């Protein structure tokens, strides 16, 4: 792809909005100026497929020769970003934050080329913990309470009679200071982060009289419009095993196929438009398009071979109705167990209440037989296969 086409991809593919304008950023990029660009990730849990959207945009910019900073928000994660939250997030300890971030660099390396010198990782605790009370007061003086209260989630809480804590007001101020501390030219993030990213633009202009561009990207949302991730219980982790990742994507609703191809893959926009038209005219089964999406994502996160094997196994189980060739092994000391304890012990249910719901919905099988009684006492035997839903299995070792 020629440079002019690469720049067009940066400016259009998966982009929701550019601040202050597309034309302003385009003129800088086409002039050949090298920018310092960052994306922040708070280590509040696993990196997931939603993070791929911003990381892929960073990779496009990295390939154009720009300086890329992946900022690990080890300080801001302890506050908890209130974006989109109907209640105050539970604070994390420093130990929890560090544990969550331990494998981030390796996972980010699935998307960014870490062999190149134009990418680096920073942590915002390095500068935020150096702020004195008077520094914080000076930073806060650049924002008004009225402006912070404009945020949708705060308005929703006020209407619902829920509390808004002071530290939640401080979050966008601390994130804004990251832009100042790193002296960046451009910030990349999901469009749900627009308020926080623009706060950084405001602060950088007021403190350093410098323009900062903001590239707000489309979100990977579920069928209800909610962002996919840990909070919504529909997370597909970047370190998910190939088969699990493939299967979870195949379980997505059909309406997410085109968006997924646009923001998670390198399939050309021309081909995506053709796929969309073929699905609309019923010349292409949506399942085939979804399989293409699953292959592309698994290939990006693992390898082409892993994607091919995952697809083969998925088809073997779901098209041919066979059991998986490989299943997680589970060991029980007991000779008999109540079925609710069995499911929890096999890690196929998160709790007894969850196990009870699964059984009542007809989603539990033992050696192919559907269990309907939540009070069943199960005799444990080696080789017994426990199945929950269509994709989750365990085998007694």
C-alpha positions, 0 to 999 in steps of 0.5 A: 500500500502506498503512503497516501493510501496508508494515510487514508486508512488511518483517517477513515477506517474505523474512525468515528471522529477526528478533533479538531478536524480531519483536514487539520490532521490530514495536512500534517500527515501528508506533509510528512511530519512525524508525530508522537502518538499515544494510547492509554490502557488502564490495567483493570483486567485482561486485554481483550478484543476491543483493545485490538481496535486502538492497537491496530490504529497504532500499528497503522501509524507505526508503519508510517514511521510515527513514534508510538507510546503505549501508556500503562495507566498504573496510577489511573487504574487505581482510581477507576475510570468512571466512563460509562459506569452507572456506579463508582468502580471498586478501587484496585490496589497497586498489587492488583494493577501490577498483576493485571499488567504483567503480560500486557507487553507480550499481548500488545506485541501481537498487534504492534511490531515491538522489534522497531525502535518507534514504540515504547511503553510508559507508566503514568505513575512515573509522573503523577506520583510526583505531583504536589497538592499545589500542582493538583490545584493548578491542574484542576483550575483548568476545568469547571464542575459544570463541564465535568457534570456534562458527562452522560454517566454523571447525569444518569447517576444524578437522575437515579439518585446515585453518588458521584465521588470526588475522585471520579471528577479527578480521573479525566484531569489525571488522564489529561495530565498524561498528555502534558507529561509526555508532550504528545501530538495525537491521542488514539482511543475509543469514542467512549473516551472522547471526553477524557481525550479532549480534556488532555487537548484542553490542558496541553493547549493551556499549559504548553500552548500546543495543539493535540489531535484526538482520533476517536474510534468506533467501538466493538459493541454488542447487540444492545449497543454496549461496549464489549468487555469485562464489565458486560461479561462478553469478553474475548481476551487477546490471550484466549486459546485459538479454539475458544476465540474462534468459537466466541466470535462465531457466537456473535450476532450477524449484525456485528460481522461488517463492523468486526471486519472493518475494525478488527481485520485487514480485509480491504474496505472494497471487499467488506462492502462486497460482503455486505452487499452479498449478505443483503442480497442473500448470495452469501450466508452470514455464517461464512462471513463470520467464519472469515472474521473469526479466521482473520482475528485468530490469525492476527492474535495467534497464527494462520495455522492456529486459525485453520486448526480452530476452524477445523475443530469448530466445524467438526464439533458444530457441523458434524455434532462430534465432541472436541478432540481435546478437552480440559481435564478435571480431577475429583477425589470424590466418588459421587458429587451433587451436580451443582458441585460437579459443574463448579468443580469442573469450572463450567459454572461460576457458582451454584446459582449459575449451575442451577440456571444452566441445568434448568435451561437444558444446557448441561449434558453428562456423556451426552445425556441432558440433565434436568434435575438440579438435585442429581447426585452424579457418580464420578468415573474416569473419562466422563464428559461434562458439557455445558452449552454447545462449546464448553467441555470438561473430561474427568481424568 
